Amino acid sequence: MRSANLIVVIGAILALLGIIGLAIPIFTTRETKDVAKVGDLKLQTTEATQHAIPPVVSGGALVIGIVLIGAGLYQRR
């Protein structure tokens, strides 16, 4: 794969991640933890944690991705 193609692919991935980050700025992860274990009996709890992606990070990824796509297409010519 030529370097111009690689730059375009990386730029497209960054731009896509930026768009997803702007569209869905908050996501939730779940973690299951063991609370107690007595013999064969096991008590578990599931904790939900919310994570927020700052709009500046998503916008930055989008802009850098677009710039990389443009640079890769410019190098091809």
Backbone as a printed PyTorch tensor [residue, N CA C, xyz], in Angstrom:
tensor([[[  0.8540,  -1.1690,   0.0000],
         [  0.0000,   0.0000,   0.0000],
         [  0.8990,   1.2310,   0.0000]],

        [[  0.6340,   2.1290,  -0.8980],
         [  1.4280,   3.3550,  -0.9610],
         [  1.1120,   4.2420,   0.2280]],

        [[  2.0410,   5.1590,   0.5250],
         [  1.8640,   6.0090,   1.7020],
         [  0.6610,   6.9410,   1.5380]],

        [[  0.3690,   7.3690,   0.3060],
         [ -0.7900,   8.2440,   0.0830],
         [ -2.0780,   7.5010,   0.4240]],

        [[ -2.1610,   6.2300,   0.0240],
         [ -3.3480,   5.4320,   0.3490],
         [ -3.4760,   5.2400,   1.8530]],

        [[ -2.3630,   5.0210,   2.5350],
         [ -2.3810,   4.8300,   3.9780],
         [ -2.8420,   6.1030,   4.6930]],

        [[ -2.3800,   7.2500,   4.2110],
         [ -2.7810,   8.5270,   4.8100],
         [ -4.2880,   8.7430,   4.6260]],

        [[ -4.8140,   8.4140,   3.4640],
         [ -6.2530,   8.5710,   3.2050],
         [ -7.0540,   7.6360,   4.1070]],

        [[ -6.6050,   6.4060,   4.2870],
         [ -7.3270,   5.4470,   5.1340],
         [ -7.3130,   5.9110,   6.5880]],

        [[ -6.1580,   6.3430,   7.0840],
         [ -6.0690,   6.8310,   8.4610],
         [ -6.9460,   8.0740,   8.6310]],

        [[ -6.9270,   8.9660,   7.6580],
         [ -7.7730,  10.1540,   7.7030],
         [ -9.2490,   9.8050,   7.7210]],

        [[ -9.6450,   8.8210,   6.9260],
         [-11.0560,   8.4120,   6.8890],
         [-11.4790,   7.8120,   8.2280]],

        [[-10.6050,   7.0290,   8.8380],
         [-10.9260,   6.4360,  10.1400],
         [-11.0610,   7.5300,  11.1980]],

        [[-10.1300,   8.4800,  11.2120],
         [-10.2060,   9.5800,  12.1800],
         [-11.4710,  10.4230,  11.9730]],

        [[-11.7930,  10.7140,  10.7200],
         [-12.9910,  11.5010,  10.4280],
         [-14.2450,  10.7540,  10.8750]],

        [[-14.2910,   9.4600,  10.6270],
         [-15.4410,   8.6580,  11.0450],
         [-15.5680,   8.6310,  12.5730]],

        [[-14.4500,   8.4680,  13.2770],
         [-14.4820,   8.4890,  14.7390],
         [-14.9230,   9.8530,  15.2640]],

        [[-14.5020,  10.9230,  14.5910],
         [-14.9290,  12.2610,  14.9880],
         [-16.4230,  12.4600,  14.8120]],

        [[-16.9640,  11.9740,  13.7100],
         [-18.4060,  12.0890,  13.4620],
         [-19.1840,  11.2800,  14.4950]],

        [[-18.7240,  10.0670,  14.7880],
         [-19.3990,   9.2370,  15.7880],
         [-19.3210,   9.8980,  17.1630]],

        [[-18.1680,  10.4790,  17.4980],
         [-18.0170,  11.1550,  18.7850],
         [-18.9260,  12.3650,  18.9210]],

        [[-19.1610,  13.0770,  17.8250],
         [-20.0780,  14.2150,  17.8730],
         [-21.5370,  13.7640,  17.9340]],

        [[-21.8450,  12.6490,  17.2750],
         [-23.2200,  12.1610,  17.2520],
         [-23.6070,  11.4820,  18.5650]],

        [[-22.6470,  10.7610,  19.1760],
         [-22.9170,  10.0380,  20.4180],
         [-21.8410,  10.4350,  21.4330]],

        [[-22.0010,  11.5860,  22.1050],
         [-20.9430,  12.0710,  22.9910],
         [-20.8450,  11.3300,  24.3250]],

        [[-21.8940,  10.6180,  24.7250],
         [-21.8670,   9.9040,  25.9950],
         [-22.1840,   8.4280,  25.7360]],

        [[-21.3490,   7.5450,  26.2810],
         [-21.6160,   6.1220,  26.1600],
         [-21.4450,   5.4630,  27.5220]],

        [[-22.0870,   4.3240,  27.6910],
         [-22.1050,   3.6270,  28.9770],
         [-21.4200,   2.2740,  28.8320]],

        [[-20.5910,   1.9420,  29.8240],
         [-20.0020,   0.6100,  29.8950],
         [-20.5170,  -0.0680,  31.1540]],

        [[-20.6000,  -1.3770,  31.1060],
         [-21.0670,  -2.1490,  32.2570],
         [-19.9720,  -3.1120,  32.6870]],

        [[-19.8160,  -3.2380,  34.0030],
         [-18.8070,  -4.1350,  34.5590],
         [-19.4680,  -4.9910,  35.6310]],

        [[-19.2780,  -6.2980,  35.5390],
         [-19.8220,  -7.2120,  36.5250],
         [-18.7340,  -7.5460,  37.5390]],

        [[-19.0800,  -7.3780,  38.8200],
         [-18.1270,  -7.6450,  39.8970],
         [-18.7020,  -8.6800,  40.8460]],

        [[-17.8270,  -9.5160,  41.3890],
         [-18.2400, -10.4640,  42.4170],
         [-18.3290,  -9.7390,  43.7470]],

        [[-19.4640,  -9.8840,  44.4240],
         [-19.6610,  -9.2430,  45.7170],
         [-19.3180, -10.2230,  46.8390]],

        [[-19.8470, -11.4410,  46.7340],
         [-19.5840, -12.4410,  47.7690],
         [-19.6500, -13.8240,  47.1420]],

        [[-18.8920, -14.7450,  47.7440],
         [-18.8970, -16.1190,  47.2710],
         [-18.8860, -17.0260,  48.4950]],

        [[-19.9350, -17.8390,  48.6080],
         [-20.0470, -18.7880,  49.7100],
         [-20.3170, -20.1560,  49.0960]],

        [[-19.3080, -20.9920,  49.0890],
         [-19.4530, -22.3050,  48.4650],
         [-19.7030, -22.1390,  46.9730]],

        [[-20.8030, -22.7670,  46.5180],
         [-21.1660, -22.6510,  45.1040],
         [-22.0050, -21.4150,  44.8150]],

        [[-22.4570, -20.7160,  45.8530],
         [-23.2800, -19.5290,  45.6880],
         [-22.3930, -18.3050,  45.4410]],

        [[-22.7100, -17.5980,  44.3930],
         [-21.9280, -16.4080,  44.0400],
         [-22.8680, -15.2340,  43.8420]],

        [[-22.6100, -14.1270,  44.5290],
         [-23.3840, -12.9070,  44.3560],
         [-22.5810, -11.9410,  43.4950]],

        [[-23.2450, -11.4150,  42.4790],
         [-22.5880, -10.4800,  41.5660],
         [-23.4280,  -9.2160,  41.4460]],

        [[-22.7580,  -8.1380,  41.1160],
         [-23.4420,  -6.8800,  40.8430],
         [-22.9020,  -6.3110,  39.5280]],

        [[-23.7530,  -5.5940,  38.8360],
         [-23.3450,  -4.9550,  37.5820],
         [-23.3620,  -3.4460,  37.7810]],

        [[-22.2230,  -2.8210,  37.5200],
         [-22.1030,  -1.3720,  37.6460],
         [-22.0600,  -0.7440,  36.2590]],

        [[-22.8670,   0.2690,  36.0750],
         [-22.8660,   1.0210,  34.8160],
         [-22.0870,   2.3160,  35.0380]],

        [[-21.1550,   2.5840,  34.1320],
         [-20.3480,   3.7970,  34.2080],
         [-20.5140,   4.5750,  32.9050]],

        [[-20.8010,   5.8730,  33.0400],
         [-20.9410,   6.7100,  31.8490],
         [-19.6320,   7.4250,  31.5630]],

        [[-19.2940,   7.4890,  30.2840],
         [-18.0950,   8.1770,  29.8190],
         [-18.5160,   9.2440,  28.8150]],

        [[-17.9300,  10.4250,  28.9320],
         [-18.2550,  11.5240,  28.0240],
         [-17.0370,  11.8610,  27.1620]],

        [[-17.2780,  12.0320,  25.8710],
         [-16.2280,  12.4430,  24.9410],
         [-16.3920,  13.9460,  24.7300]],

        [[-15.3670,  14.7390,  25.0740],
         [-15.4920,  16.1880,  24.8880],
         [-15.6640,  16.5380,  23.4000]],

        [[-16.5260,  17.5100,  23.1000],
         [-16.7400,  17.8990,  21.7030],
         [-15.4580,  18.3980,  21.0290]],

        [[-14.5480,  18.9740,  21.8010],
         [-13.2880,  19.4620,  21.2250],
         [-12.4670,  18.2970,  20.6720]],

        [[-12.4650,  17.1790,  21.3840],
         [-11.7130,  16.0000,  20.9310],
         [-12.3400,  15.4290,  19.6640]],

        [[-13.6680,  15.3010,  19.6520],
         [-14.3600,  14.7760,  18.4680],
         [-14.1740,  15.7000,  17.2650]],

        [[-14.3120,  16.9990,  17.4900],
         [-14.1240,  17.9620,  16.4020],
         [-12.6970,  17.9620,  15.8980]],

        [[-11.7490,  17.8450,  16.8170],
         [-10.3370,  17.7870,  16.4170],
         [-10.0410,  16.5620,  15.5780]],

        [[-10.5840,  15.4150,  15.9720],
         [-10.3810,  14.1970,  15.1880],
         [-10.9930,  14.3350,  13.8000]],

        [[-12.1590,  14.9680,  13.7260],
         [-12.8160,  15.1810,  12.4340],
         [-11.9790,  16.0830,  11.5350]],

        [[-11.4910,  17.1850,  12.0740],
         [-10.6840,  18.1310,  11.2800],
         [ -9.3770,  17.4890,  10.8280]],

        [[ -8.6900,  16.8050,  11.7410],
         [ -7.4170,  16.1570,  11.3770],
         [ -7.6570,  15.0770,  10.3310]],

        [[ -8.7690,  14.3440,  10.4720],
         [ -9.0910,  13.3210,   9.4720],
         [ -9.3190,  13.9170,   8.0980]],

        [[-10.0370,  15.0260,   8.0310],
         [-10.2920,  15.6780,   6.7380],
         [ -8.9950,  16.2060,   6.1370]],

        [[ -8.1290,  16.7670,   6.9860],
         [ -6.8360,  17.2710,   6.4930],
         [ -5.9870,  16.1250,   5.9550]],

        [[ -5.9680,  14.9850,   6.6550],
         [ -5.1850,  13.8310,   6.1920],
         [ -5.7410,  13.2770,   4.8800]],

        [[ -7.0580,  13.2490,   4.7370],
         [ -7.6480,  12.7890,   3.4690],
         [ -7.2050,  13.7120,   2.3360]],

        [[ -7.2940,  15.0120,   2.5840],
         [ -6.8710,  15.9730,   1.5580],
         [ -5.3940,  15.8390,   1.2230]],

        [[ -4.5520,  15.6520,   2.2270],
         [ -3.1070,  15.5030,   1.9850],
         [ -2.8120,  14.2320,   1.2100]],

        [[ -3.5090,  13.1560,   1.5360],
         [ -3.2950,  11.8980,   0.8140],
         [ -3.7350,  11.9860,  -0.6320]],

        [[ -4.8630,  12.6430,  -0.8700],
         [ -5.3340,  12.8030,  -2.2510],
         [ -4.4290,  13.7470,  -3.0270]],

        [[ -3.8710,  14.7490,  -2.3510],
         [ -2.9500,  15.6790,  -3.0150],
         [ -1.6530,  14.9570,  -3.3990]],

        [[ -1.1720,  14.0540,  -2.5550],
         [  0.0660,  13.3120,  -2.8470],
         [ -0.1120,  12.3530,  -4.0130]],

        [[ -1.3180,  11.8470,  -4.2070],
         [ -1.5600,  10.8950,  -5.2990],
         [ -1.3270,  11.5370,  -6.6640]],

        [[ -1.6540,  12.8310,  -6.7610],
         [ -1.5470,  13.5090,  -8.0580],
         [ -0.1510,  13.7790,  -8.4170]]])
